[in-house]
Amino acid sequence: MSHVSQIRIAATYMRGGTSKGVFFRLEDLPLSAQQAGAARDRLLMRVIGSPDPYGKQIDGMGGATSSTSKTVIVSRSTRPDHDVDYLFGQVAIDQAFVDWSGNCGNLSAAVGPFAVASGLIDAARIPQDGTVVVRIWQANIGKTIVAHVPITHGEVQETGDFELDGVTFPAAEVALEFMDPAADEGAGGGSMFPTGNVVDELDVPGVGKLRATLINAGIPTIFVDAQAIGYTGTELQDAINGDPKALAMFEALRAHGALRMGLIQQLVEARTRQHTPKIAFVAKPADYVASSGKRVAAKDVDLLVRAMSMGKLHHAMMGTAAVAIGTAAAIPGTLVNLAAGGGDARTAVRFGHPSGTLRVGAEARLVDGQWQVAKALMSRSARILMEGNVRVPGDSF
């Protein structure tokens, strides 16, 4: 019986924030996969274990959730004032496609540490103890991310006492700056508010008319009011993910929002653009119990946010959506700003999500009647889980 041998590809399995994925250096990929195209997509799907009609990704590295079905390709940057180029691929679980339309804010925290550990940063720049600043070109959206990577004894410090809700164990803090996060080049372009409004009205068949904030910052995101769709903002995953009608409603809202934002030309296109835009619902502060059993008090947060990712309620919060939250909170009149109490531009908010709380900041200002955001700030952590080689059948790409 004939067979095809497996090939080995150098790879690193990493956690970044509340996500994890398989990281590659571009130069380590097979030649046919070093360029964008069908071969690269097939390779990454096979590595992760997709498409899987069982929805488990048993025959791959994926974890069968949007947070764990991820791939990253990193290379030395040819752009001035940047150290590395970072490309993110969100692998669909039960369908045969890789979505390249946006960034992963959580895995952004792992790119700097990976670049240092993989020899992509000049050794002369790495202190014996201290911090190395890694300037990252996020190739999906054409934006700069600045990572502040802690170094101890000349190596990336991964352990520490920084706690992040949604991650079980503490680790070292990696501070991130998302520079000029609005109007992502690779995610629709245009202004921060594609319609020119901080609040729009969506008319969705089967749902009705809803007020929505449509924003391009970090990642294109649609914000709606929780109460308007029958929720409180304190929901955990089971309340949404176990309800097929709710999932269909959110997908309908997402598709119509994507159309209004100019990200798609026809509603059917949303099916193969699952990674963007995101859809989230917001509410005023309230007491609730997080998925870990931790009690979150209304007095400890400015607002509540729940966000959908790849068709399911996220267990915590996507990093790029957190950037959108911080940016929208900073701009008076958005639904996010109103849920946080309204008022003038805020420099930071702490919001409640299913796993706990998160603080994010943004520097916003009004220039010639248009809102501009210089950067958004937040902290994450990252850790190498495994390194070596992944194996895939030689005829799988």
C-alpha positions as CSV (number, residue, x, y, z in Angstrom):
1,M,0.0,0.0,0.0
2,S,1.5,3.3,-1.0
3,H,1.9,6.1,1.4
4,V,3.2,9.7,1.6
5,S,5.9,10.5,4.2
6,Q,5.3,13.3,6.7
7,I,7.6,16.4,6.6
8,R,8.9,18.4,9.5
9,I,8.5,22.1,9.9
10,A,10.1,24.1,12.6
11,A,7.4,25.7,14.8
12,T,6.7,27.1,18.2
13,Y,3.4,26.7,20.1
14,M,2.7,29.8,22.1
15,R,0.2,31.4,24.3
16,G,-0.4,35.1,23.9
17,G,-2.9,36.8,26.1
18,T,-6.0,34.6,26.2
19,S,-5.2,32.9,22.9
20,K,-2.7,30.4,21.6
21,G,-1.4,29.4,18.2
22,V,1.3,27.9,16.1
23,F,4.2,30.4,15.3
24,F,6.5,30.0,12.3
25,R,9.4,31.9,11.0
26,L,8.7,32.6,7.3
27,E,12.1,31.2,6.3
28,D,11.2,27.8,7.9
29,L,8.1,27.2,5.8
30,P,8.3,25.1,2.7
31,L,9.1,27.3,-0.4
32,S,5.6,27.0,-1.8
33,A,4.1,28.3,1.5
34,Q,6.5,31.2,1.8
35,Q,4.1,33.2,-0.5
36,A,0.5,33.9,0.1
37,G,-1.8,31.6,-1.7
38,A,-3.5,28.2,-1.8
39,A,-0.5,26.2,-0.8
40,R,0.1,28.3,2.4
41,D,-3.6,28.1,3.3
42,R,-3.7,24.3,2.9
43,L,-0.5,23.9,4.9
44,L,-1.8,25.9,7.8
45,M,-5.2,24.2,7.8
46,R,-3.5,20.8,7.9
47,V,-1.2,21.9,10.8
48,I,-4.3,23.1,12.8
49,G,-6.5,20.2,11.8
50,S,-9.1,21.8,9.6
51,P,-11.6,21.5,8.1
52,D,-13.0,19.1,10.7
53,P,-16.7,18.2,10.3
54,Y,-16.5,16.9,13.9
55,G,-15.5,20.4,15.1
56,K,-12.7,19.0,17.3
57,Q,-9.5,19.5,15.3
58,I,-8.3,16.1,16.8
59,D,-5.8,15.6,13.9
60,G,-4.0,18.9,14.4
61,M,-2.7,21.5,16.7
62,G,-5.9,23.5,17.0
63,G,-8.1,23.5,20.1
64,A,-11.5,23.8,18.3
65,T,-12.2,27.3,19.5
66,S,-11.7,30.7,17.9
67,S,-9.0,31.4,20.6
68,T,-7.0,28.3,19.7
69,S,-7.4,27.9,15.9
70,K,-4.7,30.4,15.1
71,T,-1.4,30.7,13.1
72,V,1.3,33.3,13.0
73,I,4.1,33.9,10.5
74,V,7.0,36.2,11.5
75,S,10.0,37.4,9.5
76,R,12.6,40.2,9.6
77,S,11.1,43.4,8.4
78,T,12.3,45.2,5.3
79,R,10.4,48.3,6.4
80,P,12.2,51.2,8.0
81,D,12.0,51.5,11.7
82,H,10.5,48.1,12.1
83,D,12.1,44.9,13.4
84,V,9.7,42.2,12.2
85,D,6.7,41.6,10.0
86,Y,3.8,39.7,11.6
87,L,1.1,38.0,9.6
88,F,-1.9,36.4,11.4
89,G,-4.1,33.6,10.0
90,Q,-7.4,32.7,11.7
91,V,-8.1,29.1,10.6
92,A,-11.8,28.1,10.3
93,I,-12.6,25.0,12.3
94,D,-15.2,23.2,10.2
95,Q,-14.7,25.0,6.9
96,A,-11.8,25.0,4.4
97,F,-10.5,28.6,4.7
98,V,-8.0,30.8,6.5
99,D,-9.2,34.3,7.2
100,W,-6.4,36.9,6.7
101,S,-8.7,39.9,7.1
102,G,-7.6,41.1,10.6
103,N,-5.1,40.9,13.4
104,C,-5.1,39.0,16.7
105,G,-4.5,41.4,19.5
106,N,-3.8,38.6,22.1
107,L,-1.2,36.8,20.0
108,S,0.4,40.2,19.3
109,A,1.8,39.9,22.8
110,A,3.7,36.8,21.8
111,V,5.2,38.2,18.6
112,G,7.9,40.3,20.3
113,P,9.0,37.4,22.7
114,F,9.0,35.0,19.7
115,A,11.1,37.3,17.6
116,V,13.7,37.6,20.4
117,A,13.7,33.9,21.2
118,S,13.9,33.0,17.5
119,G,16.9,35.1,16.7
120,L,15.0,37.7,14.6
121,I,16.3,40.6,16.8
122,D,19.9,41.7,16.7
123,A,21.6,40.2,19.8
124,A,23.4,43.5,20.4
125,R,20.0,45.2,21.2
126,I,19.0,42.7,23.9
127,P,20.1,43.8,27.4
128,Q,21.2,41.4,30.1
129,D,18.4,42.7,32.2
130,G,15.7,45.2,31.3
131,T,13.3,45.6,28.4
132,V,13.8,45.4,24.7
133,V,11.4,47.4,22.5
134,V,10.3,45.4,19.4
135,R,8.6,47.4,16.6
136,I,6.2,45.1,14.8
137,W,4.6,45.7,11.4
138,Q,1.2,44.0,11.5
139,A,0.9,43.0,7.8
140,N,-2.8,42.0,7.8
141,I,-3.9,45.6,8.7
142,G,-0.9,47.7,7.8
143,K,-0.2,49.0,11.3
144,T,2.6,49.3,13.8
145,I,2.6,47.6,17.2
146,V,5.3,48.3,19.8
147,A,6.0,45.5,22.2
148,H,7.9,46.0,25.4
149,V,9.5,42.6,26.1
150,P,11.0,41.9,29.5
151,I,14.5,40.4,29.5
152,T,16.2,38.7,32.4
153,H,19.7,37.2,32.2
154,G,19.7,37.9,28.5
155,E,16.6,35.9,27.7
156,V,12.9,36.6,27.4
157,Q,11.3,36.6,30.9
158,E,8.2,34.6,30.7
159,T,7.3,33.9,34.3
160,G,6.1,36.6,36.7
161,D,3.3,37.9,38.8
162,F,1.2,39.7,36.2
163,E,-2.3,38.3,36.3
164,L,-4.7,38.3,33.3
165,D,-8.3,37.3,33.7
166,G,-9.0,34.4,31.3
167,V,-5.4,32.9,31.8
168,T,-5.0,30.5,34.7
169,F,-1.4,31.2,35.8
170,P,0.4,34.5,36.3
171,A,3.3,35.4,33.9
172,A,5.5,38.3,32.9
173,E,3.8,41.5,31.6
174,V,4.2,42.5,28.0
175,A,3.1,46.1,27.4
176,L,1.7,46.8,24.0
177,E,1.1,50.0,22.1
178,F,-1.2,49.8,19.1
179,M,-0.1,52.8,17.0
180,D,-2.7,54.8,15.0
181,P,-5.2,51.9,15.4
182,A,-8.1,53.3,13.4
183,A,-8.9,52.9,9.7
184,D,-7.0,49.6,9.2
185,E,-5.6,49.4,5.7
186,G,-6.2,45.7,5.4
187,A,-9.7,45.6,7.0
188,G,-11.8,47.9,4.9
189,G,-9.8,51.2,5.0
190,G,-11.5,54.5,5.3
191,S,-12.1,56.5,8.5
192,M,-12.5,55.4,12.1
193,F,-16.3,55.6,11.6
194,P,-16.9,54.2,8.1
195,T,-20.4,55.8,7.9
196,G,-19.3,59.1,9.4
197,N,-21.5,58.6,12.4
198,V,-20.7,57.5,16.0
199,V,-24.1,55.8,16.1
200,D,-26.1,54.3,13.2
201,E,-29.3,52.4,12.8
202,L,-29.2,48.9,11.4
203,D,-32.4,47.3,10.0
204,V,-32.0,43.6,10.2
205,P,-34.7,41.2,9.0
206,G,-36.0,39.1,11.8
207,V,-34.4,41.3,14.4
208,G,-35.6,44.8,13.7
209,K,-34.1,48.2,13.9
210,L,-31.1,48.6,16.3
211,R,-28.7,51.4,17.2
212,A,-25.1,50.4,16.6
213,T,-21.7,51.9,16.7
214,L,-19.6,50.8,13.7
215,I,-15.9,51.5,14.3
216,N,-12.6,50.7,12.6
217,A,-10.0,50.6,15.4
218,G,-7.8,47.6,16.2
219,I,-10.3,45.5,14.3
220,P,-13.6,46.5,12.6
221,T,-16.2,46.1,15.4
222,I,-20.0,46.5,15.7
223,F,-21.3,47.5,19.1
224,V,-24.9,47.2,20.1
225,D,-26.8,47.7,23.3
226,A,-27.3,44.5,25.3
227,Q,-30.8,45.5,26.5
228,A,-31.9,46.1,22.9
229,I,-31.3,42.5,22.0
230,G,-32.6,41.0,25.3
231,Y,-29.4,40.6,27.3
232,T,-27.9,42.1,30.4
233,G,-24.2,42.1,29.5
234,T,-23.5,39.6,32.4
235,E,-23.9,36.5,30.2
236,L,-21.3,33.7,30.1
237,Q,-20.5,31.5,27.1
238,D,-23.2,28.8,27.7
239,A,-26.0,31.4,27.7
240,I,-25.2,32.3,24.1
241,N,-23.3,29.4,22.5
242,G,-26.0,26.9,23.5
243,D,-28.7,28.9,21.8
244,P,-28.8,28.4,18.0
245,K,-31.3,31.3,17.5
246,A,-29.0,33.7,19.4
247,L,-26.0,32.7,17.3
248,A,-28.1,33.2,14.1
249,M,-29.2,36.6,15.3
250,F,-25.6,37.7,16.0
251,E,-24.4,36.5,12.6
252,A,-27.3,38.4,10.9
253,L,-26.3,41.5,12.8
254,R,-22.6,41.0,12.0
255,A,-23.3,40.5,8.3
256,H,-25.6,43.6,8.0
257,G,-23.0,45.7,10.0
258,A,-20.2,44.5,7.7
259,L,-22.3,45.6,4.7
260,R,-22.9,49.0,6.2
261,M,-19.2,49.4,7.0
262,G,-18.3,48.6,3.4
263,L,-16.3,45.5,4.4
264,I,-18.4,43.3,2.0
265,Q,-20.5,44.0,-1.0
266,Q,-23.1,41.3,-0.5
267,L,-24.4,39.6,2.6
268,V,-23.2,36.2,1.5
269,E,-19.6,37.3,1.6
270,A,-19.8,37.3,5.4
271,R,-19.7,33.5,5.5
272,T,-16.0,33.5,4.4
273,R,-15.1,36.5,6.4
274,Q,-15.7,35.2,9.9
275,H,-12.8,36.9,11.6
276,T,-13.9,40.5,10.8
277,P,-15.9,42.4,11.7
278,K,-16.4,41.5,15.3
279,I,-19.8,42.1,17.0
280,A,-20.1,42.9,20.7
281,F,-22.9,44.0,23.1
282,V,-22.4,46.5,25.9
283,A,-24.2,47.3,29.1
284,K,-23.8,49.5,32.2
285,P,-21.9,48.1,35.2
286,A,-23.6,45.3,37.1
287,D,-22.5,42.6,39.6
288,Y,-21.9,39.1,38.1
289,V,-19.9,35.9,38.7
290,A,-17.2,35.3,36.0
291,S,-16.6,31.9,34.5
292,S,-13.8,31.2,37.0
293,G,-16.2,31.8,39.9
294,K,-14.6,35.2,40.6
295,R,-17.1,37.8,41.7
296,V,-17.0,41.0,39.7
297,A,-18.6,44.0,41.4
298,A,-20.3,46.8,39.5
299,K,-18.2,49.3,41.3
300,D,-15.0,47.8,39.9
301,V,-15.8,48.3,36.2
302,D,-16.9,51.1,34.0
303,L,-19.0,49.0,31.7
304,L,-19.7,45.4,30.6
305,V,-18.8,44.0,27.2
306,R,-19.4,40.6,25.6
307,A,-18.0,39.9,22.2
308,M,-18.5,37.2,19.5
309,S,-15.5,35.6,17.7
310,M,-15.8,33.2,14.8
311,G,-19.5,32.7,15.5
312,K,-19.3,32.0,19.3
313,L,-19.2,34.2,22.4
314,H,-15.5,34.7,23.4
315,H,-14.5,33.3,26.7
316,A,-12.8,36.5,27.6
317,M,-12.0,39.4,25.2
318,M,-10.1,39.5,21.9
319,G,-7.2,41.9,22.2
320,T,-8.1,43.8,19.0
321,A,-11.7,44.1,20.2
322,A,-10.3,45.5,23.5
323,V,-8.6,48.2,21.4
324,A,-11.9,49.0,19.7
325,I,-13.5,49.2,23.2
326,G,-10.9,51.6,24.5
327,T,-11.1,53.7,21.4
328,A,-14.9,53.9,21.3
329,A,-15.0,54.6,25.0
330,A,-12.8,57.6,24.5
331,I,-15.2,59.2,22.0
332,P,-18.3,60.9,23.3
333,G,-21.6,59.6,22.0
334,T,-20.7,56.0,21.0
335,L,-22.7,53.2,22.6
336,V,-19.5,52.1,24.4
337,N,-19.0,55.6,25.8
338,L,-22.6,55.9,26.8
339,A,-22.5,52.5,28.6
340,A,-19.5,53.7,30.5
341,G,-21.5,56.8,31.7
342,G,-21.0,59.1,28.8
343,G,-19.1,62.4,29.0
344,D,-15.9,63.7,27.5
345,A,-13.1,61.6,26.1
346,R,-11.8,59.0,28.5
347,T,-8.2,58.0,28.5
348,A,-8.9,54.5,29.9
349,V,-11.7,52.1,30.9
350,R,-12.0,48.9,32.9
351,F,-14.6,46.6,31.5
352,G,-16.1,43.3,32.6
353,H,-16.0,40.3,30.3
354,P,-16.9,36.6,30.8
355,S,-13.6,35.8,32.5
356,G,-13.2,38.9,34.6
357,T,-12.0,42.4,33.9
358,L,-9.6,44.2,31.6
359,R,-8.2,47.7,31.5
360,V,-7.5,49.4,28.2
361,G,-6.5,53.0,27.3
362,A,-6.6,55.2,24.2
363,E,-5.4,58.6,23.4
364,A,-8.1,60.3,21.3
365,R,-8.5,63.9,20.2
366,L,-10.7,65.9,17.9
367,V,-8.9,67.3,14.9
368,D,-10.8,69.5,12.3
369,G,-14.0,67.8,13.3
370,Q,-12.6,64.3,13.0
371,W,-11.7,62.0,15.9
372,Q,-8.1,60.7,15.8
373,V,-6.5,58.1,18.1
374,A,-2.7,58.2,18.3
375,K,-2.4,54.9,20.1
376,A,-4.2,52.4,22.3
377,L,-2.5,50.8,25.3
378,M,-2.9,47.5,27.1
379,S,-0.9,44.8,28.7
380,R,-0.9,41.0,28.1
381,S,1.5,38.2,28.8
382,A,3.0,35.4,26.6
383,R,4.7,32.1,27.0
384,I,6.3,29.4,24.9
385,L,4.3,26.2,25.4
386,M,6.3,23.9,23.1
387,E,9.0,24.2,20.5
388,G,10.4,21.9,17.8
389,N,8.7,20.7,14.7
390,V,5.2,20.1,13.5
391,R,4.6,17.3,11.1
392,V,2.2,17.2,8.1
393,P,1.7,14.7,5.3
394,G,3.9,15.8,2.4
395,D,1.0,15.9,0.0
396,S,-1.3,18.1,2.1
397,F,-0.4,21.4,0.6
